[in-house]
């Protein structure tokens, strides 16, 4: 079956999320004061009870609320594409597919969890939500979804991306949220960082601290995280579950599944259903996490308990980490500039169920241009890490003559990243 685009009817969209905690033992978050596993009530200042229950659940499948499904239907099911033109450009015998998550209103995979988080907060009576954002994809997604449920939203955007990607700010404002550069003067921790490092480019660890601080100090405010935590990975599994249904319409099945990794949400979304089948002994699909060499959490970090934020206000998470005080260079893949990684992704890498690799900034833009000129879609710099790995794997097949099937997650488009592409074409874009 030689389709270029494999679609599903909206009635074929999955109606449950897959929870890998039913099949994988992951170390619990610890209370930083007692070093004991967090109790549900200790997380209630930041999250509604329903999301805390999902964070700790070991139920294998969790029903997607009808209200969430109705919003998903605005863009889901997202298409699975066969990249014929990319295959031809590479001269590879490999078959290359990509799941196109850029078709959402926010232009990325992030609304898959933003809709769910905003919905559960609405049901809990939350009036305001604070959050952080790296490249702006999560901030714009949450602003979109808070708008759907009439919740006020405030976004702390990493300073380097705030100025690199002005139209992400515009999109956040368009959907009714407030966005400010982090570190800011609006929180005690932000002021402290600005005093210590007045020229800092910021980091997700700093922005998380600011958002958590504001949420903790206001009774009508909760905090939302777009990656790392178990419930965000849970909500994203609709990507992989849909992809499996789409492959059922073809004669193919992926030998390799690839996703870029910062905190780990899009990678978890596309990969966890395949990990499930690997664990069950049904398949032996290679899963590859791809990260920037400037922030090599999985490839160079330590697997240990660490804070998720720089101010050390979050629970301790067992994860690969470069240290909560690490501030990565201001690369243009702002969504991947995080010192830690999802405990689920970290456990999978530690157990050898997932591979990890990293690339420098210029070579991922090389890959982005190759993809855009063959497939027509300008990819986000974050997604281009997965593209680079897919190209490399396809070129290995060219050398060996193997006809492998490679699938990667196109986690977002690069329409708001043209300034980064301009720097690349002018030769001003550098590695770390």
C-alpha positions, -999 to +999 in steps of 0.1 A: +000+000+000+019+030-013+000+059+003+016+093+009-008+103+037-026+078+059-056+092+076-081+080+102-117+090+105-124+109+137-145+079+149-113+059+148-095+082+171-084+065+204-108+071+233-083+061+260-048+071+270-021+044+276-004+046+311+030+028+309+032+028+347+011-003+346+040-020+328+070-001+340+082+005+376+093+041+379+108+056+411+083+079+429+088+116+434+102+125+468+093+152+492+125+174+493+121+180+530+115+144+542+130+125+513+099+102+515+076+095+485+053+123+479+017+119+492-011+130+469-022+158+493+014+173+493+009+180+455-024+197+459-011+233+461+001+230+425-023+205+408-060+195+409-067+161+425-077+145+392-043+152+377-025+140+408-045+108+406-033+103+370+003+111+380+003+083+404-021+059+387-011+023+376-043+018+356-032+007+321-058+026+302-076+058+312-107+071+295-104+104+277-133+127+288-158+135+261-152+172+264-115+167+257-123+144+227-145+170+212-117+196+212-092+170+200-115+166+169-106+201+158-073+186+145-072+150+154-066+124+142-034+139+128-020+124+096+008+099+092+028+108+061+051+086+039+081+108+030+085+096-006+103+128-016+127+126+013+134+090+005+142+099-031+164+128-021+184+105+001+185+076-024+177+052+004+158+019+003+144+027+037+107+037+041+104+069+061+072+080+078+064+110+100+035+117+123+025+153+116+016+169+150+022+204+135-015+204+123-028+215+157-040+251+162-009+258+182+013+241+156+027+213+178+019+183+199+015+203+231-023+208+230-027+170+235-020+176+272-029+213+274-065+205+266-066+178+293-049+198+319-071+229+313-102+206+314-093+190+347-084+224+362-118+238+351-136+209+367-117+216+399-127+253+399-092+266+391-094+303+382-057+309+371-029+287+358+008+297+357+033+279+335+067+282+319+076+278+282+109+273+264+104+279+227+068+291+232+050+260+219+037+249+254+029+285+264+008+290+232-009+256+236-019+262+272-031+297+264-053+282+236-068+256+259-073+279+289-092+301+266-115+272+257-123+267+294-123+304+305-092+301+328-068+330+332-032+320+321+002+335+328+033+323+310+069+327+320+089+324+288+126+317+288+143+350+280+163+339+250+132+325+232+111+355+243+133+376+220+142+350+194+106+340+187+084+372+189+054+357+171+051+329+198+045+358+222+019+372+198+001+339+196+000+336+234-015+371+236-039+363+208-055+335+229-058+358+259-028+348+281-001+370+296+035+363+287+067+377+303+104+370+298+120+348+325+138+356+347+115+384+356+110+410+384+076+396+392+088+368+415+113+367+444+134+340+426+133+359+393+147+390+410+174+369+427+186+354+394+186+388+377+207+402+405+232+373+402+232+370+364+218+402+348+227+391+313+214+355+316+196+339+287+173+322+312+164+285+313+133+263+317+145+255+353+143+292+362+110+297+344+095+267+362+106+282+395+089+314+388+056+298+377+057+274+407+064+303+431+034+323+419+011+293+420+021+283+455+015+318+468-020+322+454-050+300+465-069+305+432-039+295+411-026+261+399+005+252+380+007+233+347+038+216+332+040+207+296+065+179+298+084+156+322+056+145+345+038+112+342+004+127+334+018+148+305+033+116+290+000+098+295-020+125+276+005+125+247+001+087+241-028+095+218+000+102+192+015+067+193-019+050+196-032+068+165+000+060+147-005+023+153-040+024+139-027+042+108+001+016+103-027-010+104-039+005+071-005-002+055+017-032+049+044-016+071+054-015+107+082+007+121+115-009+128+127+024+143+107+051+161+124+084+167+115+116+187+133+147+199+137+149+236+139+179+260+116+171+289+103+141+269+066+146+262+064+142+224+089+113+225+068+096+252+037+102+232+049+086+200+070+059+216+053+045+247+027+024+229+056+008+210+075+003+242+044-014+256+045-040+228+083-044+232+079-051+269+051-076+261+075-094+237+053-088+207+078-066+188+114-054+189+112-018+177+142+004+182+132+036+200+156+066+197+156+098+218+174+127+202+186+157+221+209+187+215+246+184+222+243+217+240+220+202+266+228+164+265+207+153+295+203+116+285+237+112+269+258+129+295+237+135+326+235+114+358+205+092+366+196+103+401+171+123+421+172+160+414+149+190+414+129+199+384+136+236+388+165+259+397+150+273+430+146+237+442+109+241+450+096+210+431+095+174+442+127+154+437+125+133+406+145+102+397+158+112+362+187+119+340+199+154+349+227+178+342+220+195+376+191+219+384+215+249+383+226+241+347+219+269+323+223+257+287+235+279+258+208+299+240+204+275+211+174+280+188+157+247+198+145+264+230+120+236+238+149+212+244+169+234+268+160+215+300+185+201+325+164+170+333+142+145+315+109+127+322+113+100+349+096+076+325+120+084+296+149+083+320+140+048+333+136+035+298+170+047+288+186+034+320+170+000+314+181-002+278+146-001+264+153+032+246+185+046+230+197+082+232+219+103+209+226+140+204+234+165+176+249+199+172+228+229+162+241+235+127+237+199+116+201+197+127+194+228+106+211+211+077+186+182+082+157+207+085+165+223+052+167+189+035+133+179+049+117+213+040+130+212+004+117+176-001+085+174+019+076+211+019+070+216+056+094+239+076+100+220+108+106+234+142+143+233+153+132+208+181+116+184+156+146+187+133+166+167+158+144+137+151+146+145+113+184+144+115+184+110+132+159+096+107+181+108+079+211+092+094+193+059+099+180+061+063+216+067+050+228+037+070+202+016+051+216+031+018+250+018+028+238-017+038+209-021+014+185-028+043+148-019+037+139-007+072+108+013+081+117+044+100+091+066+117+096+099+135+074+124+152+072+158+135+063+175+168+058+210+154+062+233+125+088+261+123+066+289+110+077+311+140+113+301+136+122+319+104+147+342+122+166+311+132+166+299+096+177+334+085+207+331+108+215+296+094+214+309+058+236+339+066+262+317+083+256+333+117+242+302+133+269+285+154+271+253+173+270+253+211 
